[in-house]
Amino acid sequence: MNKEERKAIQNQYMDKMVERLPTLRSAAKLTQNQFAKKLGVARSTIVVIESRGRQLQWNMYLAMILVFMQHEDSKKLLESFELFDEKFLDGIK
């Protein structure tokens, strides 16, 4: 897979994450403020991302995956929403 193909896949994952973010936070029982604290960002950052006023960055996407993987309900949703592919993530090391 070349760099452009990898970037296109990353963008697809990030777009899906933004679309599903409120549902995932709810499943993890996290407010915007709680979620922001776990990610080490301001609540306003989460608000802007959820309202699509700012593009999600790849490092933030990966951090979100890690947070949601810690909660059983949001982990199940991650899998059902196809928000990541372990083979793809393994390939970016």
C-alpha positions as CSV (number, residue, x, y, z in Angstrom):
1,M,0.0,0.0,0.0
2,N,1.4,3.4,-1.0
3,K,1.4,6.6,1.1
4,E,-1.7,8.0,-0.8
5,E,-3.7,4.9,-0.3
6,R,-2.9,4.7,3.4
7,K,-3.8,8.4,3.8
8,A,-7.2,7.8,2.0
9,I,-8.0,4.9,4.4
10,Q,-7.0,7.0,7.4
11,N,-9.3,9.8,6.2
12,Q,-12.2,7.4,5.8
13,Y,-11.7,6.1,9.4
14,M,-11.5,9.6,10.8
15,D,-14.6,10.7,9.0
16,K,-16.5,7.7,10.3
17,M,-15.2,8.4,13.8
18,V,-16.4,12.0,13.8
19,E,-19.8,10.9,12.5
20,R,-20.2,8.3,15.3
21,L,-18.4,10.2,18.1
22,P,-21.5,11.3,20.2
23,T,-22.9,7.7,20.0
24,L,-19.5,6.2,21.1
25,R,-19.2,8.7,24.0
26,S,-22.7,7.9,25.1
27,A,-21.9,4.2,25.0
28,A,-18.8,4.8,27.1
29,K,-20.9,7.0,29.5
30,L,-18.5,9.9,29.0
31,T,-19.5,13.5,28.8
32,Q,-17.6,15.8,26.4
33,N,-15.6,17.1,29.4
34,Q,-14.7,13.6,30.7
35,F,-13.7,12.4,27.2
36,A,-11.6,15.5,26.7
37,K,-9.8,15.0,30.0
38,K,-9.0,11.4,29.0
39,L,-7.6,12.6,25.7
40,G,-5.6,15.5,27.3
41,V,-7.4,18.2,25.4
42,A,-9.9,21.0,26.2
43,R,-13.6,20.3,26.0
44,S,-13.9,22.9,23.3
45,T,-11.7,20.7,21.1
46,I,-14.3,17.9,21.4
47,V,-17.1,20.3,20.7
48,V,-15.5,21.6,17.6
49,I,-14.6,18.1,16.3
50,E,-18.2,16.9,16.9
51,S,-19.7,19.9,15.1
52,R,-17.2,19.3,12.2
53,G,-15.6,22.7,12.7
54,R,-12.2,21.1,12.8
55,Q,-10.8,18.1,11.1
56,L,-9.9,15.2,13.3
57,Q,-6.2,14.4,13.3
58,W,-4.8,10.9,13.0
59,N,-3.1,11.0,16.4
60,M,-6.4,12.1,18.1
61,Y,-8.3,9.3,16.2
62,L,-5.8,6.7,17.6
63,A,-6.2,8.1,21.1
64,M,-10.0,7.9,20.8
65,I,-9.8,4.3,19.7
66,L,-7.7,3.5,22.8
67,V,-10.3,5.3,25.1
68,F,-13.3,3.5,23.5
69,M,-11.5,0.1,23.7
70,Q,-11.5,0.4,27.5
71,H,-15.3,0.4,27.7
72,E,-17.2,-2.8,26.7
73,D,-20.2,-1.1,25.1
74,S,-18.2,1.4,23.0
75,K,-15.7,-1.3,22.1
76,K,-18.6,-3.3,20.6
77,L,-19.8,-0.3,18.7
78,L,-16.3,0.4,17.3
79,E,-16.3,-3.1,15.8
80,S,-19.8,-2.8,14.4
81,F,-19.2,0.6,13.0
82,E,-16.0,-0.6,11.3
83,L,-14.0,2.3,12.7
84,F,-10.7,0.5,12.5
85,D,-9.1,-2.6,11.1
86,E,-6.4,-4.2,13.2
87,K,-4.5,-5.3,10.1
88,F,-4.4,-1.8,8.9
89,L,-3.3,-0.4,12.3
90,D,-0.6,-3.1,12.5
91,G,0.6,-2.0,9.1
92,I,1.3,1.6,10.2
93,K,3.9,0.8,12.8
